């Protein structure tokens, strides 16, 4: 009988778990926004954009860091191969990508500051600039990838190119996701300013893409 009662209590709690409301009174329905208690008080450990997006960004950054460790590991066993193949990467391209993403990150930070001050017009200008630079990065990368394919540097060419495509493809997909979210927010924030918390979340994700690229650039473009 005791086990039956425990099972019934567990089943009764399922709706609360589905709505992300726990027995401590923390309402997590808005995972992109700040965590508050049932009285609406914000916790001191809240982060801009919400804890959830920080955990996602940290998780993705750690995954990428593991990929770079694998890259360094293989490089230590095949230093000559990695040095020869790295000659097909343009340092100036790498520098250009870095400048574009850093400028885009700066523009998104300025857009967030403007939105927080309710300066919608200025925020939208910076928002559009950050989005345009992100899109420029993607276009340049597509041409760069096409050039590698035309030269026969495909995924299965060697361990170097397998890791090149995995790491660069991983980053490319994340930037593409960020651009899609930024474009969607640009459209929605023209109509209302209530998406500020969502914008903060996307901003955190966008800066994580910057960090991942800096690690990639320093390891693959400068560390060869």
C-alpha positions in Angstrom: 0.0 0.0 0.0 2.8 2.4 0.8 4.5 1.9 -2.6 1.1 2.5 -4.3 0.6 5.8 -2.5 4.1 6.9 -3.5 3.4 6.1 -7.1 0.1 8.1 -6.9 1.9 11.1 -5.5 4.6 10.9 -8.2 1.9 10.8 -10.9 0.1 13.7 -9.3 3.3 15.8 -9.6 3.8 15.1 -13.3 1.8 18.2 -14.4 4.0 20.4 -12.2 7.1 18.9 -13.7 5.8 19.5 -17.2 5.2 23.1 -16.5 8.7 23.5 -15.0 7.3 24.4 -11.6 9.1 22.7 -8.7 8.2 22.3 -5.0 10.6 25.2 -4.0 8.3 27.7 -5.8 10.7 28.4 -8.7 8.8 29.1 -11.9 10.9 28.2 -14.9 8.3 28.5 -17.6 10.4 31.2 -19.3 13.7 29.5 -19.7 15.1 32.3 -21.8 14.3 34.9 -19.1 15.4 35.5 -15.5 14.4 33.0 -12.8 12.0 34.4 -10.2 10.2 33.0 -7.2 6.4 32.9 -7.0 6.4 36.5 -5.6 8.3 37.7 -8.6 11.6 38.4 -6.9 14.6 37.9 -9.2 17.5 35.8 -7.8 20.9 37.3 -7.3 22.6 34.6 -9.4 20.5 35.3 -12.5 22.5 36.0 -15.7 21.6 38.1 -18.7 19.3 36.1 -21.0 18.6 33.5 -18.3 20.6 30.6 -16.9 19.3 28.1 -19.5 21.0 29.8 -22.5 24.2 30.1 -20.5 24.2 26.4 -19.8 23.6 25.6 -23.5 26.4 28.0 -24.6 28.7 26.5 -22.0 27.8 23.0 -23.1 28.4 23.8 -26.8 31.7 25.6 -26.0 32.9 22.6 -24.0 32.0 20.3 -26.9 34.0 22.4 -29.3 36.9 22.6 -26.8 37.0 18.8 -26.8 37.1 18.8 -30.6 40.1 21.2 -30.5 41.8 18.8 -28.0 41.3 16.0 -30.5 42.7 18.2 -33.2 45.9 18.9 -31.2 46.2 15.2 -30.3 46.2 14.1 -33.9 48.5 17.0 -34.8 51.1 15.7 -32.3 51.1 12.4 -34.1 51.1 13.8 -37.7 52.9 17.1 -37.4 54.2 17.1 -41.0 50.8 16.3 -42.5 49.1 19.0 -40.5 51.7 21.6 -41.4 51.4 20.7 -45.1 47.6 20.8 -45.2 47.4 24.0 -43.1 49.1 25.7 -46.0 45.7 25.6 -47.8 44.2 27.9 -45.1 44.6 31.6 -45.6 45.7 33.5 -42.5 44.2 36.7 -44.0 40.9 34.9 -44.5 41.0 33.9 -40.8 41.8 37.4 -39.7 38.9 38.7 -41.8 36.5 36.2 -40.3 37.7 37.2 -36.8 37.2 40.9 -37.5 33.7 40.4 -39.0 32.5 38.3 -36.0 34.0 40.6 -33.4 32.4 43.6 -35.0 29.1 41.7 -35.2 29.4 40.9 -31.5 30.0 44.5 -30.7 27.0 45.6 -32.8 24.7 43.1 -31.0 26.0 44.3 -27.6 25.3 47.9 -28.6 21.8 46.8 -29.9 21.0 45.2 -26.5 22.2 48.4 -24.7 19.9 50.5 -26.9 16.9 48.2 -26.5 17.4 48.3 -22.7 17.2 52.1 -22.9 14.1 51.8 -25.0 16.0 53.4 -27.9 14.3 51.2 -30.5 15.6 53.0 -33.6 19.2 52.9 -32.5 18.8 49.3 -31.3 17.4 48.2 -34.7 20.3 49.9 -36.5 22.9 48.0 -34.5 20.8 44.9 -34.6 20.7 45.1 -38.4 24.5 45.7 -38.6 25.2 42.7 -36.4 22.9 40.6 -38.5 24.4 41.8 -41.8 28.0 41.0 -40.5 26.9 37.5 -39.4 25.4 36.9 -42.8 28.6 38.2 -44.5 30.6 35.7 -42.5 28.3 32.8 -43.7 28.6 33.9 -47.3 32.4 34.1 -47.2 32.5 30.7 -45.5 30.4 29.1 -48.2 32.8 30.4 -50.9 35.7 29.2 -48.7 34.2 25.7 -48.3 33.5 25.5 -52.1 37.1 26.4 -52.8 38.2 23.5 -50.5 35.9 21.1 -52.2 37.1 22.1 -55.6 40.7 21.4 -54.5 39.7 17.9 -53.4 40.0 18.7 -49.7 36.9 16.7 -48.6 36.0 15.2 -45.3 37.7 11.9 -45.9 40.9 13.3 -47.5 42.9 12.9 -44.2 42.6 13.3 -40.5 43.4 17.0 -40.8 40.5 17.6 -43.2 38.1 15.4 -41.3 38.7 17.6 -38.2 38.7 20.8 -40.3 35.2 20.1 -41.7 33.9 18.9 -38.3 35.1 22.0 -36.4 34.3 24.5 -39.0 31.0 22.9 -39.9 30.1 22.8 -36.2 30.8 26.6 -35.9 29.1 27.4 -39.2 25.8 25.7 -38.1 25.8 27.7 -34.8 26.4 31.0 -36.6 23.6 30.1 -39.1 21.2 29.4 -36.1 22.2 32.7 -34.6 21.6 34.6 -37.8 18.1 33.0 -38.1 17.2 34.0 -34.6 18.6 37.5 -35.0 16.6 38.0 -38.3 13.4 36.7 -36.6 13.9 39.0 -33.7 14.6 42.0 -35.9 11.2 41.5 -37.5 9.4 41.0 -34.2 11.1 43.9 -32.3 9.9 46.3 -35.0 6.4 45.6 -33.7 7.0 45.3 -30.0 9.8 45.7 -27.4 8.6 42.8 -25.3 11.2 40.4 -26.8 14.1 42.0 -25.0 14.7 38.9 -22.8 14.7 36.7 -25.9 17.2 39.1 -27.5 19.4 38.9 -24.5 19.4 35.1 -24.8 20.3 35.2 -28.5 23.0 37.7 -27.7 24.6 35.3 -25.2 24.5 32.6 -27.8 26.0 34.9 -30.4 28.9 35.9 -28.2 29.5 32.2 -27.6 29.9 31.8 -31.3 32.5 34.5 -31.2 34.4 32.7 -28.5 34.3 29.4 -30.3 35.6 31.1 -33.5 38.5 32.7 -31.6 39.5 29.3 -30.3 39.2 27.8 -33.8 41.2 30.6 -35.4 44.0 30.5 -32.8 44.3 26.7 -33.1 43.8 26.1 -36.8 44.8 29.3 -38.6 47.6 30.5 -36.2 48.6 27.4 -34.4 49.8 25.4 -37.5 
